[in-house]
Amino acid sequence: MCLLCDLKSSQPSATQPEHVWSARRAFVLAGATAAGTAALPAVAQVDVGAGSALRNLVPAAELENAAGQQYGQMMAEASAKKVLMPASHPQVQRLRGIAQRIIPHSAQWNDRARQWKWEVNLIQSAQVNAFCMPGGKIAFYTGILDKLGLSDDETAMIMGHEMAHALREHARSRVAKSSATGMGLSIVAQLLGLGQLGDVAANLGTQLLTLKFSREDETEADLVGLELAARSAFQPRAAVSLWQKMTANGGGAGPGFLSTHPSGPNRIRELEANVPKVQGLYEQARRG
């Protein structure tokens, strides 16, 4: 069941996934939740600039469909291996509750998010990881919750970050760039015209597994995720404490998470500088 339906009915829901998926791929797909228009919300408090125009070379709907198919396969595999946590599991209910608070604010960053059938699932795995695929398909691994001892506020920062990759269409831009670089200008012309659009779309699911976000993408996701969480009444300072935990647990946090989301003083300083910008949003949300 989808979380969008849950938001309307006030009953938590989503399909549980599991997969022995590489941590690197997981966070890559986090940003994959490609959408149509990544225009900035008029009331945005963080400054991330305009989205890459290159993303328009790849149809958003095609990317979402390809990712949705792959997500479904992953969930089926997780279920077969009995590592997909049931809806009754406390951590699943916790994650879905956090998502239900954040999702209503997602359309401010990308109007396509209104159409996404959101799902949140928990995979039993030691991996320290989480991701959000195109179309609002979110999964956490038990390792990231257990090993880091995350509070609800810190968990919301991770979820907001992953959703932000999707809303800012980072994966869509990366697919476009890799297509232009790997296949030359001719394929770009075909993408803009008629020819092989379907062929490219058919391969998007595979490409999503190998994409890697840039430092700029990571910074954008940090800041947009920070604002999403603040608007949902999650403490902004949790973004700082989260990455302090990541730094302190660098060895134990696992290479997957830190290889694609490196921690460090620069990341923490950037978040600290932006916490005051969204503090008012948090306080307003707390007051209801």
Salt bridges, closest charged atoms under 4 A:
GLU64 OE1 - ARG112 NH2 2.84
GLU77 OE1 - HIS19 NE2 3.30
GLU77 OE2 - LYS81 NZ 2.92
ASP111 OD1 - ARG114 NE 2.45
GLU119 OE2 - LYS137 NZ 2.88
ASP152 OD1 - ARG94 NE 2.58
GLU154 OE1 - LYS245 NZ 2.85
GLU162 OE2 - HIS161 NE2 3.91
GLU162 OE2 - HIS261 NE2 3.51
GLU169 OE1 - ARG55 NE 2.43
GLU169 OE2 - ARG172 NH1 2.72
ASP217 OD1 - HIS170 NE2 3.74
ASP217 OD2 - ARG174 NE 3.02
GLU218 OE1 - HIS161 NE2 3.20
GLU218 OE2 - HIS165 NE2 3.17
GLU218 OE1 - HIS261 NE2 3.46
GLU218 OE1 - ARG267 NH2 2.93
GLU220 OE1 - ARG168 NE 2.97
GLU220 OE1 - HIS170 NE2 2.82
ASP222 OD1 - HIS161 ND1 2.83
ASP222 OD2 - ARG267 NE 2.59
GLU227 OE2 - ARG231 NH2 3.10
